[in-house]
């Protein structure tokens, strides 16, 4: 391993420590809930490694145990993870020339996106290794937490009621961390105001997709404006 990769690994590890804390707790919660519904460690490993979507995995537990149709499952997955379609657009330029771009695309979660878009990543110049290690560490944290939760759920009689609220807590933690680590808060303010506006207009059951569309339009408009200005 050459001298350049070692610093990238260290930077990626230290940057992902807050995510590690959240993913281990969330993963443990998911594994325990899954175990309480009769699915063991193998299912926890398979779902976390293959789906790798925290909120969707929690929802998938009810889909598995509720006997819903494939169409319902597909539409539910699209609704829950629709945000990935929008914010991943901003990563096209960063990932298009990466050797491991398929893995990077697959592992682009909300928290990983926050880290690879941070000022720290921008200052690295060639951040290829940093992108990979951040994505890999976050991926492994989630899988590890899920397996730990499944094992703990099999030996400890703990109530799983309300445990999925940890996902919301992690989102708030990542938002605060990104706010404190960047100087430009336009994206954060756009996300908050768009979410509140669409929540009021469309209600809690229907605001997600309109919010993502509004955020995308606003960020795309801002990007075009900056491009014109720079010319």
ChimeraX attribute file (.defattr): number of C-alpha atoms within 10 A of each C-alpha:
attribute: neighborCount
match mode: 1-to-1
recipient: residues
	/A:1	5
	/A:2	6
	/A:3	7
	/A:4	9
	/A:5	14
	/A:6	12
	/A:7	13
	/A:8	20
	/A:9	18
	/A:10	14
	/A:11	16
	/A:12	25
	/A:13	19
	/A:14	13
	/A:15	20
	/A:16	22
	/A:17	14
	/A:18	15
	/A:19	24
	/A:20	22
	/A:21	14
	/A:22	24
	/A:23	27
	/A:24	22
	/A:25	23
	/A:26	28
	/A:27	30
	/A:28	26
	/A:29	28
	/A:30	30
	/A:31	34
	/A:32	32
	/A:33	25
	/A:34	27
	/A:35	21
	/A:36	17
	/A:37	13
	/A:38	11
	/A:39	17
	/A:40	19
	/A:41	21
	/A:42	11
	/A:43	17
	/A:44	29
	/A:45	21
	/A:46	14
	/A:47	19
	/A:48	24
	/A:49	17
	/A:50	11
	/A:51	14
	/A:52	19
	/A:53	22
	/A:54	21
	/A:55	16
	/A:56	17
	/A:57	20
	/A:58	19
	/A:59	16
	/A:60	19
	/A:61	17
	/A:62	13
	/A:63	17
	/A:64	14
	/A:65	12
	/A:66	9
	/A:67	9
	/A:68	11
	/A:69	10
	/A:70	10
	/A:71	9
	/A:72	11
	/A:73	16
	/A:74	10
	/A:75	11
	/A:76	16
	/A:77	17
	/A:78	15
	/A:79	14
	/A:80	15
	/A:81	18
	/A:82	15
	/A:83	18
	/A:84	15
	/A:85	13
	/A:86	16
	/A:87	18
	/A:88	15
	/A:89	11
	/A:90	15
	/A:91	16
	/A:92	12
	/A:93	9
	/A:94	14
	/A:95	17
	/A:96	12
	/A:97	10
	/A:98	16
	/A:99	11
	/A:100	14
	/A:101	17
	/A:102	11
	/A:103	13
	/A:104	20
	/A:105	15
	/A:106	14
	/A:107	21
	/A:108	23
	/A:109	21
	/A:110	17
	/A:111	22
	/A:112	23
	/A:113	19
	/A:114	15
	/A:115	23
	/A:116	22
	/A:117	16
	/A:118	17
	/A:119	15
	/A:120	17
	/A:121	18
	/A:122	11
	/A:123	9
	/A:124	12
	/A:125	8
	/A:126	10
	/A:127	16
	/A:128	19
	/A:129	19
	/A:130	24
	/A:131	26
	/A:132	21
	/A:133	20
	/A:134	28
	/A:135	25
	/A:136	17
	/A:137	19
	/A:138	25
	/A:139	21
	/A:140	16
	/A:141	21
	/A:142	28
	/A:143	24
	/A:144	21
	/A:145	27
	/A:146	32
	/A:147	25
	/A:148	22
	/A:149	27
	/A:150	27
	/A:151	18
	/A:152	18
	/A:153	24
	/A:154	16
	/A:155	8
	/A:156	10
	/A:157	10
	/A:158	12
	/A:159	11
	/A:160	14
	/A:161	9
	/A:162	8
	/A:163	15
	/A:164	19
	/A:165	11
	/A:166	16
	/A:167	19
	/A:168	11
	/A:169	13
	/A:170	19
	/A:171	15
	/A:172	12
	/A:173	16
	/A:174	19
	/A:175	15
	/A:176	12
	/A:177	15
	/A:178	20
	/A:179	17
	/A:180	11
	/A:181	12
	/A:182	12
	/A:183	9
	/A:184	12
	/A:185	13
	/A:186	12
	/A:187	13
	/A:188	14
	/A:189	12
	/A:190	16
	/A:191	18
	/A:192	12
	/A:193	13
	/A:194	20
	/A:195	20
	/A:196	13
	/A:197	15
	/A:198	19
	/A:199	17
	/A:200	10
	/A:201	12
	/A:202	13
	/A:203	12
	/A:204	10
	/A:205	7
	/A:206	13
	/A:207	18
	/A:208	20
	/A:209	18
	/A:210	17
	/A:211	23
	/A:212	21
	/A:213	15
	/A:214	17
	/A:215	22
	/A:216	20
	/A:217	13
	/A:218	17
	/A:219	17
	/A:220	14
	/A:221	12
	/A:222	14
	/A:223	12
	/A:224	12
	/A:225	11
	/A:226	11
	/A:227	10
	/A:228	9
	/A:229	8
	/A:230	7
	/A:231	5
